[in-house]
């Protein structure tokens, strides 16, 4: 009899476990699964320093794998760039290669699945963070029905923020990068619904943010989200005193600090 009762309890527990919905995903995967998802802009930085380079990886074939482009200043900021002539994506691994297709930096996914990490022969660690790449583009909405044929715009969210989620105060925020302070300024407009405009103010000295080009911001579940024109996002979490840091903390420091009111 006891064995029967134990079996019934185990069966009931298993049924309840199956009924429990899986926890929601905290983020949308943004790293490429295939070479077709790689083209776009990437931020390469040397860990523990302010040295970084914003480069463009293209889908065009070149003399050393696929072509890439970067400003001339990258060679000074990151001398390792002097030996990089192209990129390859094989067996699920991202490589920056020299003219002979030998890997200069071979990247592996970090556990958070949001950035890539590589170690040079000298032992230096490098982070590669996607800014705007094919793999990050949101899927195209399916066109079907009379509304789609008429060219109607897809519905937008009109959810109002709750009183328990006040979110960041509107105003002007400075972008800090490691030891470089106030490299760019953003103006967060007051919210009138789920999202509100963001404006990058004149004089921005941060190429990464300029390329990302945020246009709106929203707040939900304790996170400030900057949304780019193409739908790419950067999530930030509060640090107190009007400061917000990128979550997760990968690559070069990304910290927003409130400096002016609305």
C-alpha positions in Angstrom: 0.0 0.0 0.0 2.8 2.4 0.9 4.5 1.7 -2.4 1.3 2.5 -4.3 0.9 5.9 -2.4 4.5 6.8 -3.1 4.0 6.1 -6.8 0.9 8.2 -6.9 2.8 11.1 -5.2 5.6 10.9 -7.6 3.2 10.8 -10.6 1.4 13.9 -9.2 4.6 15.8 -8.7 5.8 15.0 -12.3 2.4 16.2 -13.7 2.7 19.4 -11.8 6.3 19.9 -13.0 5.1 19.4 -16.6 2.3 22.0 -16.1 4.7 24.6 -14.8 5.6 26.9 -17.7 9.3 27.4 -18.5 10.9 30.6 -17.2 10.8 33.5 -19.7 14.0 34.2 -21.6 15.9 37.2 -20.3 17.2 38.2 -23.7 17.1 37.4 -27.3 20.1 35.5 -28.6 22.2 37.9 -30.7 25.3 36.0 -31.6 25.4 34.4 -35.1 24.9 30.7 -35.6 26.1 30.8 -39.2 28.4 33.0 -41.3 25.4 34.7 -42.9 24.5 36.3 -39.5 28.0 37.8 -39.0 28.1 40.9 -41.4 27.6 44.2 -39.6 29.4 46.3 -37.0 31.3 44.8 -34.1 33.2 46.3 -31.1 36.6 44.8 -30.4 38.2 45.7 -27.1 41.2 44.6 -25.0 39.9 43.5 -21.6 41.0 45.7 -18.7 41.8 48.7 -20.9 40.2 51.5 -22.8 41.6 50.2 -26.1 38.9 49.4 -28.6 38.0 49.4 -32.3 34.6 49.5 -34.0 34.9 47.5 -37.2 32.7 46.4 -40.1 32.7 42.8 -41.1 31.2 42.3 -44.6 29.9 39.2 -46.4 32.2 39.9 -49.4 35.0 37.4 -50.2 38.5 38.7 -50.1 42.1 37.5 -50.3 41.9 36.4 -46.7 38.5 35.0 -46.1 35.7 37.6 -45.8 36.5 41.3 -46.0 36.6 43.6 -42.9 37.1 47.4 -42.6 38.1 49.6 -39.7 39.4 53.1 -39.1 43.2 53.7 -39.4 43.2 54.7 -35.7 42.4 51.1 -34.7 46.0 50.0 -35.6 47.3 52.4 -32.9 44.6 51.6 -30.4 45.0 47.9 -30.8 48.3 46.9 -32.5 47.0 43.4 -33.0 44.9 44.8 -35.8 48.1 45.2 -37.9 48.1 41.5 -38.5 44.4 41.0 -39.2 43.3 40.8 -42.9 39.9 39.1 -42.8 37.5 36.9 -40.9 36.2 33.4 -41.1 33.3 31.6 -39.4 33.8 27.8 -39.5 32.4 25.0 -37.3 30.5 27.6 -35.3 33.7 29.5 -34.4 34.5 33.1 -35.2 38.1 33.9 -36.3 40.0 37.0 -37.2 42.8 35.8 -39.6 46.0 37.1 -41.2 46.8 37.2 -44.9 47.6 33.5 -44.8 44.3 32.6 -43.2 46.0 31.8 -39.9 43.9 32.7 -36.9 45.1 35.8 -35.0 42.2 35.8 -32.6 40.0 32.7 -32.3 36.8 33.5 -30.4 34.6 31.4 -28.2 31.1 32.3 -26.8 31.0 33.5 -23.2 28.5 31.7 -21.0 26.0 34.6 -21.2 25.8 34.0 -25.0 26.0 37.8 -25.7 29.7 38.3 -26.5 32.8 36.5 -27.7 36.1 36.1 -26.0 39.6 35.3 -27.4 43.1 35.2 -26.1 46.1 36.3 -28.1 49.4 34.4 -28.1 50.7 37.1 -25.8 48.0 36.2 -23.2 45.9 39.3 -23.7 42.2 38.8 -23.7 39.9 40.4 -26.3 36.1 40.9 -26.3 34.1 41.0 -29.4 30.6 42.5 -29.0 28.0 42.8 -31.7 26.6 46.3 -32.3 24.5 45.9 -35.5 24.8 42.6 -37.2 22.5 40.4 -39.4 21.9 37.9 -36.5 20.4 40.7 -34.4 17.8 41.9 -36.8 14.3 41.1 -35.7 12.4 38.7 -37.9 10.2 40.2 -40.6 6.5 40.1 -39.7 4.5 37.6 -41.6 2.3 39.3 -44.3 -1.1 37.8 -44.5 -4.7 38.8 -44.6 -6.5 41.9 -45.9 -4.7 44.2 -43.5 -1.3 43.1 -44.8 -2.4 43.5 -48.4 -3.5 47.0 -47.7 -0.1 47.9 -46.3 -1.4 48.4 -42.7 1.3 49.0 -40.1 1.8 46.2 -37.5 0.2 46.8 -34.1 2.3 48.5 -31.5 2.3 48.1 -27.8 0.3 50.6 -25.8 1.0 49.2 -22.3 1.3 51.9 -19.7 4.2 51.7 -17.2 3.0 50.7 -13.7 3.4 52.9 -10.6 5.7 50.2 -9.1 8.1 50.6 -12.1 9.0 54.3 -12.2 12.1 53.6 -14.2 14.9 56.2 -15.0 14.0 59.8 -14.8 14.0 61.6 -18.2 16.8 64.1 -18.9 20.3 64.2 -20.2 22.7 61.3 -19.5 26.4 61.1 -20.1 28.0 57.9 -21.4 31.2 56.8 -19.6 33.6 54.3 -21.0 36.1 52.8 -18.4 38.4 55.8 -17.6 36.9 58.0 -20.5 34.1 60.1 -19.0 31.3 61.9 -20.8 32.2 60.7 -24.3 28.7 61.1 -25.5 25.4 62.5 -24.2 21.9 61.2 -24.7 18.6 62.9 -24.0 15.8 60.6 -22.8 12.4 62.1 -23.4 9.6 61.6 -20.9 7.6 58.5 -21.4 4.0 58.7 -22.8 3.3 55.0 -23.0 5.6 52.0 -23.3 8.4 53.8 -25.1 9.8 57.3 -25.6 12.3 59.0 -27.9 16.1 59.1 -27.4 18.3 61.7 -29.0 22.1 61.5 -29.3 23.3 65.1 -28.7 25.8 66.9 -30.8 29.5 66.4 -30.0 29.3 62.6 -29.4 32.8 61.1 -29.4 31.8 57.5 -29.1 31.8 55.6 -32.5 30.1 52.6 -31.0 27.1 54.5 -29.8 26.9 56.6 -32.9 26.7 53.4 -35.0 24.2 51.8 -32.7 22.1 55.0 -33.1 19.4 54.6 -30.4 16.0 56.1 -31.2 13.7 55.0 -28.4 14.0 53.8 -24.8 11.7 51.7 -22.6 11.7 50.4 -19.0 10.3 47.1 -17.8 11.2 44.5 -15.1 13.9 46.7 -13.7 15.8 47.2 -17.0 16.4 50.3 -19.1 16.4 49.3 -22.8 17.8 51.4 -25.6 16.4 50.5 -29.0 18.1 51.2 -32.3 16.5 52.0 -35.6 16.9 48.4 -36.8 15.5 46.9 -33.6 18.8 46.1 -31.9 18.8 46.7 -28.2 21.2 47.4 -25.3 19.9 46.5 -21.8 21.0 48.4 -18.6 20.4 47.8 -14.9 20.4 50.5 -12.2 23.4 51.2 -10.0 21.8 54.0 -7.9 22.3 57.8 -8.0 20.9 58.0 -11.6 23.5 55.6 -13.0 22.8 52.6 -15.3 25.3 50.0 -16.5 25.1 47.6 -19.5 24.0 44.1 -18.5 25.9 41.9 -18.8 29.2 43.8 -18.3 31.1 42.7 -21.4 33.7 44.4 -23.5 34.3 48.1 -22.8 32.5 49.7 -20.0 29.1 51.2 -20.9 27.6 53.4 -18.1 24.9 56.0 -18.4 25.0 58.7 -15.7 22.3 61.3 -15.3 23.6 64.9 -15.4 20.6 67.1 -16.2 16.8 67.1 -15.6 14.2 67.2 -18.3 
